């Protein structure tokens, strides 16, 4: 009986340790995801700004002669 309790205690300790590690990893991944999403929005804003500027410049270029 005592052996079983010791084994159960060890397994519970392992479970608590793994749970804590996963919680820490999950927190880190959430931070990385938030940063990646922020970077993505910034890139999309820059692309949109460049597209708008190019669309404004296109009419100023002479048309090619055929």
Secondary structure, DSSP 8 states (H G I E B T S, - for coil): -HHHHHHHHHHHHHHHHHHHHHHHHHHHHHHHHHHHHHHHHHHHHHHHHHHHHHHHHHTTS-----
